[in-house]
């Protein structure tokens, strides 16, 4: 395995940690509100963040994990994290468990996490000889569940009141994807894959059409069949816009 792994997407650089990442790493790891669901790795002081960063760098060097920082192209500054631990090496390949991700609040809702997680999953199966990748989250962590579903993970188990968090026992969900499933997910994803520009163009066109339909609905008295057709068209346009907006956000 190469010592320095560097991955790229349309908007991101996904690279291994460096010591110079400490200021941004500390900002990310010590944000208690943002790291609410990851209280086992939160840091409180710069010293704790320094030690955590050293462990991440060492884990990468020893091939015990693939811990990456997420950076925007053009800046190389850390805005989030993504990666996985290598739990077991079998004769058939590695089992990665768990995979995880998180990002600074100001960069959320831009699709960066989905973009980064997809790329790391691709690396795991196509370049790191992984045969299985496992992840999980609390049931009330809805954003993470959406990312898991979007990049191809399937839910394997739900454990009611199985883990203590924030003063109560919470339900825990376990997700996984195997190498053969990943291949099928990639094929499916390639069938319906649109760029951000294409989605924005479609949203603009649909919004324009919806406004015209709504104007007709408000201004003209239509026959029963025409009104029914118009109502269905407006409903379909609103649904299409909602789906496109979800895709853009994710």
Buried (B, 14 or more C-beta within 10 A) or exposed (E): EEEEBEBEBEBBBBBBBBEEBBEBBBBBBBBEEBBBBBEEEBBEEEEBBBEBBEBBBEBBEEEEBBBBBBBBEEEEBBBBBBBBBBBEEEEEBBBBBBBBBBBBEEEBEBBBBBBBBBBBBBBBBEEBBBBBBBBBBBEEBEEBBBBBEBBBBEEEEEEEEBEEBEEEEBEBBBBBBBBEBBEEBBEEEEEEEEEBEEBEEBBEEBEEBBEEBBEBBEEEEEEEEEBEEBEEBBEEBBEBBEEBEEBBEB
